[in-house]
Amino acid sequence: MYELGFLDEFLKLPHQALNKINACINETITPIADLTALPTQCKFIAFMPQWDFLNFIAEQAKKYPSFQLCMATEATGLVETNGVITGVTAKTATADITVSADLVIAADGRFSTVRDLAGMHVTDKGVPIDVLWLRLSKQATDVSATLGRIRGNRMMIMIDRGQYWQCGVIIAKNGLNELKQQGLAAFRAYLVALAPFLIDRVDEITDWEQVKLLTVQINHLKHWHRPGLLCIGDAAHAMSPAGGVGVNLAIQDAIATANLLAEKLRTDATINESDLHRVQQRREWPMRVIQNLQAFIHKRIGLGSLETKQTSLPMPVKLLRHWPLLQRLPARVIGIGLRPEHIQTKDAWHTS
Ligand SMILES: Cc1cc2nc3c(=O)[nH]c(=O)nc-3n(C[C@H](O)[C@H](O)[C@H](O)COP(=O)(O)OP(=O)(O)OC[C@H]3O[C@@H](n4cnc5c(N)ncnc54)[C@H](O)[C@@H]3O)c2cc1C
């Protein structure tokens, strides 16, 4: 946002700023990441609803003369000419349309239609968890010092949204049916075991309709491209919620794509597969390191089994407690990433 020149306007949107990440592990509040010393403009994470973030980006993008956003338009097919992808077909509320393109970029997430239509298959790492997404009211006396709550082998993320808590309850993969069979009362008790202060409001959950299942995957494509097509973000490599870095990686993929390809596209030069491969080469190793880290985390915490067994603090957490400087390391991975990307195309687009 800072590099694009939008930061001041962006921070006018309602948000919660978090400069230290704590977790509550077996009722002990313990520091995980300290963002206050990050070598970047904003030394905090800004939490805001996704729609505010996306609407803001769309409004800013509309200021670019060559930008066009088609809302409620679903890519449904690929146009292929002599083995090269040259566009997509799409469905709008009123018509079927065709969009021709020098380059199609599939940024349509972990269930990517475009990737599937191109016959590209992901290698799955296998994740043992899913997430249940629900809201509970927030009260003036609540302390919002912690982002994650772990008890035994259960885990829940609690994001302070001002008026309410946005909760992400980690459960075993395909475990929702088992929870449903045990009933809402047992589920409410499950939540209270993780966060005892919720006891006075878990009754707000009166129907499973209030509990959304978000399926989690970790996977990646071997080749992110085909002639005329490049996959980025989750379409190329689905990230799990662990560490809250999937959005960063997707945005960094987009910046790297622009840095490496925009000038060629602007001057009407042909983009060949070796150009597309340069994007994969640049972004692949940070993605792989983070996916391995996420898989490691999933093996150890958040399996969400119904038995709660008390354990002492894990060794890495003990180290973070005793050596506060170490908290800068997770802060860097979360806040900046392993291979930060910087916008190099701003002037080119302004003058186009
Ligand atoms: C439960 C869960 C929680 C997570 N929590 C976090 C977190 O807190 N922080 C974090 O950084 N990451 C988190 N992640 C990971 C993060 O969501 C992804 O890594 C990130 O959103 C990927 O961004 P993306 O733009 O590639 O895909 P997405 O964010 O999935 O965006 C894809 C877009 O494409 C659109 N689309 C799909 N199909 C079509 C089509 N056929 N035509 C047109 N448009 C289409 C979709 O509507 C969507 O707008 C979480 C993941 C999961 C599963």
The ligand as an SDF file (V2000), in Angstrom:
LIG
                    3D

 53 58  0  0  0  0  0  0  0  0999 V2000
   -9.8230  -21.4470    6.2580 C   0  0  0  0  0  0  0  0  0  0  0  0
   -8.7080  -20.6170    5.6970 C   0  0  0  0  0  0  0  0  0  0  0  0
   -8.3070  -19.4750    6.3810 C   0  0  0  0  0  0  0  0  0  0  0  0
   -7.2440  -18.7030    5.8890 C   0  0  0  0  0  0  0  0  0  0  0  0
   -6.8340  -17.6180    6.6210 N   0  0  0  0  0  0  0  0  0  0  0  0
   -5.8310  -16.8440    6.1310 C   0  0  0  0  0  0  0  0  0  0  0  0
   -5.4060  -15.6590    6.8310 C   0  0  0  0  0  0  0  0  0  0  0  0
   -5.9180  -15.3180    7.9050 O   0  0  0  0  0  0  0  0  0  0  0  0
   -4.4290  -14.9080    6.2760 N   0  0  0  0  0  0  0  0  0  0  0  0
   -3.8330  -15.2560    5.0870 C   0  0  0  0  0  0  0  0  0  0  0  0
   -2.9400  -14.5330    4.6230 O   0  0  0  0  0  0  0  0  0  0  0  0
   -4.2110  -16.3660    4.4210 N   0  0  0  0  0  0  0  0  0  0  0  0
   -5.1930  -17.1690    4.9060 C   0  0  0  0  0  0  0  0  0  0  0  0
   -5.5680  -18.2780    4.2100 N   0  0  0  0  0  0  0  0  0  0  0  0
   -4.9520  -18.5500    2.9100 C   0  0  0  0  0  0  0  0  0  0  0  0
   -5.5070  -17.5270    1.9140 C   0  0  0  0  0  0  0  0  0  0  0  0
   -6.9270  -17.5110    1.9740 O   0  0  0  0  0  0  0  0  0  0  0  0
   -5.0830  -17.8250    0.4880 C   0  0  0  0  0  0  0  0  0  0  0  0
   -3.7280  -18.2310    0.4330 O   0  0  0  0  0  0  0  0  0  0  0  0
   -5.2630  -16.5470   -0.3500 C   0  0  0  0  0  0  0  0  0  0  0  0
   -6.5890  -16.0790   -0.2320 O   0  0  0  0  0  0  0  0  0  0  0  0
   -4.9470  -16.8240   -1.8150 C   0  0  0  0  0  0  0  0  0  0  0  0
   -5.2790  -15.6850   -2.5690 O   0  0  0  0  0  0  0  0  0  0  0  0
   -5.7350  -15.8230   -4.0690 P   0  0  0  0  0  0  0  0  0  0  0  0
   -5.9980  -14.4270   -4.5450 O   0  0  0  0  0  0  0  0  0  0  0  0
   -4.7710  -16.6660   -4.8240 O   0  0  0  0  0  0  0  0  0  0  0  0
   -7.1020  -16.6670   -4.0390 O   0  0  0  0  0  0  0  0  0  0  0  0
   -8.4960  -16.2810   -3.3760 P   0  0  0  0  0  0  0  0  0  0  0  0
   -8.3210  -15.3560   -2.2460 O   0  0  0  0  0  0  0  0  0  0  0  0
   -9.1620  -17.6070   -3.1320 O   0  0  0  0  0  0  0  0  0  0  0  0
   -9.2540  -15.4860   -4.5290 O   0  0  0  0  0  0  0  0  0  0  0  0
   -9.7040  -16.1390   -5.6860 C   0  0  0  0  0  0  0  0  0  0  0  0
  -10.7670  -15.2570   -6.3140 C   0  0  0  0  0  0  0  0  0  0  0  0
  -11.1170  -15.8140   -7.5850 O   0  0  0  0  0  0  0  0  0  0  0  0
  -12.5200  -15.8110   -7.7070 C   0  0  0  0  0  0  0  0  0  0  0  0
  -12.9000  -16.9060   -8.6220 N   0  0  0  0  0  0  0  0  0  0  0  0
  -12.9100  -18.2350   -8.3890 C   0  0  0  0  0  0  0  0  0  0  0  0
  -13.2880  -18.9030   -9.4760 N   0  0  0  0  0  0  0  0  0  0  0  0
  -13.5420  -17.9870  -10.4340 C   0  0  0  0  0  0  0  0  0  0  0  0
  -13.9700  -18.0570  -11.7980 C   0  0  0  0  0  0  0  0  0  0  0  0
  -14.2310  -19.2240  -12.3840 N   0  0  0  0  0  0  0  0  0  0  0  0
  -14.1300  -16.9020  -12.4880 N   0  0  0  0  0  0  0  0  0  0  0  0
  -13.8610  -15.7070  -11.9060 C   0  0  0  0  0  0  0  0  0  0  0  0
  -13.4300  -15.5730  -10.6240 N   0  0  0  0  0  0  0  0  0  0  0  0
  -13.2740  -16.7070   -9.9030 C   0  0  0  0  0  0  0  0  0  0  0  0
  -13.0350  -16.0280   -6.2860 C   0  0  0  0  0  0  0  0  0  0  0  0
  -14.3700  -15.5620   -6.1720 O   0  0  0  0  0  0  0  0  0  0  0  0
  -12.0500  -15.1750   -5.4880 C   0  0  0  0  0  0  0  0  0  0  0  0
  -12.4590  -13.8330   -5.4390 O   0  0  0  0  0  0  0  0  0  0  0  0
   -6.6030  -19.0710    4.6860 C   0  0  0  0  0  0  0  0  0  0  0  0
   -7.0270  -20.2040    3.9870 C   0  0  0  0  0  0  0  0  0  0  0  0
   -8.0660  -20.9800    4.4720 C   0  0  0  0  0  0  0  0  0  0  0  0
   -8.4930  -22.2080    3.7200 C   0  0  0  0  0  0  0  0  0  0  0  0
  1  2  1  0
  2  3  1  0
  2 52  2  0
  3  4  2  0
  4  5  1  0
  4 50  1  0
  5  6  2  0
  6  7  1  0
  6 13  1  0
  7  8  2  0
  7  9  1  0
  9 10  1  0
 10 11  2  0
 10 12  1  0
 12 13  2  0
 13 14  1  0
 14 15  1  0
 14 50  1  0
 15 16  1  0
 16 17  1  0
 16 18  1  0
 18 19  1  0
 18 20  1  0
 20 21  1  0
 20 22  1  0
 22 23  1  0
 23 24  1  0
 24 25  2  0
 24 26  1  0
 24 27  1  0
 27 28  1  0
 28 29  2  0
 28 30  1  0
 28 31  1  0
 31 32  1  0
 32 33  1  0
 33 34  1  0
 33 48  1  0
 34 35  1  0
 35 36  1  0
 35 46  1  0
 36 37  1  0
 36 45  1  0
 37 38  2  0
 38 39  1  0
 39 40  1  0
 39 45  2  0
 40 41  1  0
 40 42  2  0
 42 43  1  0
 43 44  2  0
 44 45  1  0
 46 47  1  0
 46 48  1  0
 48 49  1  0
 50 51  2  0
 51 52  1  0
 52 53  1  0
M  END
$$$$
